[in-house]
Amino acid sequence: MSPVPRRAWPGGSAPADVRDAAGLLLVFPDAADRAHIVLTVRSDTLGRHRGQVSLPGGVREPGETYAETALREAREETALDTRLVRVVGALTPVDIPVSGFRLHPIVGVIDARPRLSPADGEVARILEVALDALAAPDVVVRTTRERDGHRIDVPAYMVAGEEIWGATAMVLAEFLALSQPAGA
């Protein structure tokens, strides 16, 4: 699900310049016991990623683990009661050169549909997406975007009228691959 060509770190970047961030991939059942995840649509007032679909998440504070960061940011962005979340693991970190972040996805589960509320100025709305909708055969689309004068081919999930691409799509693709039964 990575854009092609994949964006490189800007010239002159050093590993010390990378800002660590974490995002929460929260899984919960709906009333019919179908697995869903929580995503956010970023506010149009935010920087480079405004209006994009993302995991609730943000910059790691000094002394925090990635799980602590993901839970704190999810609480701040969606009013999630993080005391109810069980962290079950981490996925592969994803570099986001355009904004200088390395995203550490953290997977958490909760036993029931959470009560959520979008943070003013940061989250335009909250999406609850069924995992089986993301796994549907016709949900992956390809679009073209222009970045810095270059055309890039961008794979995306098109779900409920929302285009999910970039780092979020890469995280979801890994999660879906890992959650498929063997041989499926």
N, C-alpha and C positions, 0 to 999 in steps of 0.2 A: 504494500500500500504506500510505498515511498514515491514521492514525485520523481520524475526523470527529466533531465538529469537532477540528481540529488544535490542540493545546495551545499557548498563547502563553507568551512569557517572563513570569515573575512581574513584577507591578508594581514599579517602582523598579529593575528590572535595568538595568544599563548594559553596553555592549559589553565593557568592561574586566573585567566579572564572569564572562564566559564562559571556561570552562576547556577548552583544546584537548586532544583525545584522538585516538588513532589506533587503528585495528583492522586486522588482517590478514585479507584474503580469500584464503586459500591454496587453489590449484587443483592437484590431482594426479591421475594416472591410477591406476585399480585394475588388477588382473591381466588384465582383459578390455579394457583401454585405455579405459574409460568415465571421463569427467571427474567428479571428486568435489571437494567443498570441506570444510574443517574448520570446525566450529562448537563452541562450548562451552556447557554448561549451568552457569550460575553457582550457586555454593554457596548454600544456604538461610541461611547466616550473614551474607551480605553485605547492604548497604543496600537502597535502593529497587528495584533490579533483581534481587533475589535470586530464584533459580529460573528465570530467563529464559534463553532461548537467545540467544547473542551471538557476535560475532566475538571471537577472542582480541584483547585490546587494553586500553588504559588511558591514563592521563594522560601528556602529553608533558612530559619533563624539560627544564629550561633548556639551550639549545644543541643539542637534538636536532632532526633533520628528522622529518617525519611518518613517513617510511619507517623511520627508525631506531627510532622509538617503537613502531611496529607490530611490527617484528621483535623488539625487546627484550621487549615484553609477551608475544608469542607464545612466546618461549623460556621466560619466567618461568612462564606459565600452563600450557604443554603440553609443556615440555622439547623443543621443536622444535629441531633442528640448523639454525639459520638460515644457516649457511655454504652450505647446499645450495639456498637460496631465491634465485630471480631476481625482483627487483621489476620489474614490467612497466608499472605506472602507478597512477594514483589515480582514484577515483570522486568524485562530487559530495559535499562535506561535508554532514552531516545534523545539524541542531540538535536537541538533546534537552533541552527546557526543564525537564522535571520534575527533572532532576539538574544542570542548568547546564552541560552539555557540548556542544561542537561536535565531532562525530566525523568524522575524516578517514579514509575507507576506502582502504586500500592493497592493490592486487592483486599477489600473488606466485605464482609457479609453482615446482613441484619435479618432478623427473623420475620419481619413484617414490613409492609410498605411504610416508609418513613414520612413524617410530617416535615415538609420543606417550605422554605420561603426565600425568594431571591434577595440578595443584598443590593440595596439601592446603589446605583452608580457603578456597580461592578458586574452584576448579572442581570441580563435583560429578561431571561426566563429559564426555567428548569425543565429538562426533558426527562421522561421516564421511557426508556426504549427497551422493548422486549428482545431478549437475545435471539430468539428464533427469527425475528424480523431482520436482524443483522446477518443471520446465516442464510437467508433466502437466496436462491440462485440468481435472481435478477436485481439484487440490491446494489451491486458494485457497478459504478459508472465511471467513465473517463471524461475528463474535461481538460481544457487547455487554459493556462494562465500565462501572463507575462510578468516576469520579475527582472528588474534591472536590464530591460531591453532584450531579454531572452525568453523564448517560449518554452514552457515546461508542460509535460504531460502529467496530469494529476489524477490518480485513481481516488475514488471517494465512495463512501456509503451514502445512498440516497434513501433516507428513512423518514417517513411522516413529513415530507416536504422539506427536510433539512439535509444539507450537504455536509458530511463529516469527512474531513480530509486531513492531510498532514500528520503531525505527531499523534493526534487523537486516533486517527484511522489506523496508524501503525500499532498503537497499543491495543486497540480493539481486535485487530487481525491476529496478534499474538495470543490474546486471551481466548478468542474463538478457536484457534488451532489447538490450544492446550485443553480446552473444555470439551472437545469432540471425543466421543468414545473411540477407542482403538479400532482401526479398520473402517471407520465411517468415511 
